[in-house]
Amino acid sequence: MIGLYNAGNILNEDEMPLKTLETICQRIAQNPHIRRLSLEAQPKFIDEKKLRRISSILGGREIELGM
């Protein structure tokens, strides 16, 4: 498992551009030992479209959301 956190909200595009998060997820997807990604996000920034995009990049790895 790997956790991604910042000082604010990882799914807020003003704090973490989606392109940057996608690039990080691509790197994670290259490592077969990482089976789960943990993200910290406020509910108002959780977006099904973003999560589907991240999930598709991760290739079926589990996504855990902390609020």
N, C-alpha and C positions, 0 to 999 in steps of 0.2 A: 504494500500500500504506500502511496505517496500523498501527501497533503499539500494543497496550494492555498496559501493565505497571504493577504497583504494587510496593511494597517487599516483598510476600510472594507470594501466589498468586492470580491473577485469577479462577480458578474456585472458590476457597474462599469459600463464601457467608458465612462469618464475617468475611471481609476485604472482599468485594465482593458485596453482595446481588444475587441474580439479577435482580431488578426494575431495579436500577441498570444492570447490564450490558445488559439488554434495551433500556433507554432509550438508552444510548450506541449500540447497534447500529442502532436506529431512525434515529438522526441520521446515522450512517454510510450507511445505505441510501438516504438522501435525496440523497447526493452521487454522481453518476454517474461521477466521476473516480476514486473509490476502488474498486478491483477486488479487493483482498485485505485481510484482517484477520489480523494476527499476534497471538497470545496466548501468554503464558508461563504454564505450569502444571506442577505436580508430577503425576506419573502417578496418584497416589491420588485426585486431585480431578477427573480427566477422566472425564466421565460422558456416555454416548451421548445420553441424553435432553436434557441441557443443550446439547450440540453441535447436535443436530437443531433445537432451539428457536432457537438463535442463527443457524443456517444459514437457517432459514425466514424469519427477520426480515431477514437480509441479502439475501435474494432471489437466491440462487445465487452470491454472491461466494465466492471461495476463502477458506478458513480455514487458517491455518498455525499449528501448535502447536510451541512451543519448550519443552523440558523441561530 
